[in-house]
Amino acid sequence: MFTFIKRLQELLAQLKKNKGLWFTTLSVVSISGIFICMYVITTMTDRVSQEVYQSMSKSYEQILDVKMDNKKTEFEKILVAIQQNGALLNAIENNNTIAMEAVKNFLNEEFVKGGFVDLSIDIINVTNKDKVFRNAVNTVISSKRSLFGIEVLNEGVFFSYLFPLARDGNVYGVLEIKESIHSLRGDFVKQGSEYVFLLDKKMLAFISLEAKTGKYKEVNQEYTLENVRYDTKFAASMSSMDEEVYLLFLKNKYAIDQGYFKILKKVTDINGTDIGLIIVGESTEVSGGFVNIADNMTNTVTTVALGLVISIILFLF
């Protein structure tokens, strides 16, 4: 250790004797140090920006989870009110189809009048053993427990809540309330954000011909969207997304592309099958938006650092 220090002192002494070499060495070391600091600062700001984007991605995903949970709560409130109708329960138990249809039609008409065009209710009598029910209904009947989730039905993709009606341990009916998955778009639009649901192409086979003809548009090799609901620039940017950006989007679950910050959430149905993607985000041009804030922060720090470097270099010379 002492030998190393002595050698270093001797080297410095020799350099000081040669003034040209000494100042050249100082300049090279100083400039190298400046550019190293510059590199550290810029990479640090880039890293901070990425952390901001990751944080916002998680925040959007949490918002989505909350909105989905709220759907279940909303459905439960509606069903609690319906269960108080003793005459209706009696009609279901006795398979009074006329009364059941009258109540169902009345409620669905009231939903439409209230502006809830994607919300509907169905009343199912299960005592008819010859009738074939879908898997979710059969699960509710056999388990005697309610079931909530997303389903791909003949009419499209819905949030679905199924509630069993039982007497003496036997299920005699099922109340079903459902709302289109596209209904979430209104919530995000109100807060200045964007929303689109992409359906996995393999699920199109479960939607009726009438419900899908002329309504769906291909996004890429894997997904399609209900174009009649998403005639927006945000939705259009899905199909024009570069393949490399798209693959990174799937990997990182967020992307900044074509003027939008986007995050995605994979959607699984009530049976655990992947059926599509929910993509939400916001324009990067929004004044006061977090993307602008992150970019401004990076540009400001980089500009200050560059100014400092130039000032020091001018001072040296």
Stockholm file with secondary structure:
# STOCKHOLM 1.0

chainA/1-317         MFTFIKRLQELLAQLKKNKGLWFTTLSVVSISGIFICMYVITTMTDRVSQEVYQSMSKSYEQILDVKMDNKKTEFEKILVAIQQNGALLNAIENNNTIAMEAVKNFLNEEFVKGGFVDLSIDIINVTNKDKVFRNAVNTVISSKRSLFGIEVLNEGVFFSYLFPLARDGNVYGVLEIKESIHSLRGDFVKQGSEYVFLLDKKMLAFISLEAKTGKYKEVNQEYTLENVRYDTKFAASMSSMDEEVYLLFLKNKYAIDQGYFKILKKVTDINGTDIGLIIVGESTEVSGGFVNIADNMTNTVTTVALGLVISIILFLF
#=GR chainA/1-317 SS CHHHHHHHHHHHHHHHHSHHHHHHHHHHHHHHHHHHHHHHHHHHHHHHHHHHHHHHHHHHHHHHHHHHHHHHHHHHHHHHHHHTCHHHHHHHHTTCHHHHHHHHHHHHHHHHHTTCTTEEEEEEECCCTTSCCCHHHHHHHHHTSCEEEEEEETTEEEEEEEEEEEETTEEEEEEEEEEEGGGHHHHHHHTTCEEEEEEEGGGGGGSCHHHHTTTEEECSSSEEEEGGGCCSHHHHHHHTCCHHHHHHHHHHSEEEETTEEEEEEEEECTTSCEEEEEEEEEETTSTTCHHHHHHHHHHHHHHHHHHHHHHHHHHHC
#=GC SS_cons         CHHHHHHHHHHHHHHHHSHHHHHHHHHHHHHHHHHHHHHHHHHHHHHHHHHHHHHHHHHHHHHHHHHHHHHHHHHHHHHHHHHTCHHHHHHHHTTCHHHHHHHHHHHHHHHHHTTCTTEEEEEEECCCTTSCCCHHHHHHHHHTSCEEEEEEETTEEEEEEEEEEEETTEEEEEEEEEEEGGGHHHHHHHTTCEEEEEEEGGGGGGSCHHHHTTTEEECSSSEEEEGGGCCSHHHHHHHTCCHHHHHHHHHHSEEEETTEEEEEEEEECTTSCEEEEEEEEEETTSTTCHHHHHHHHHHHHHHHHHHHHHHHHHHHC
//
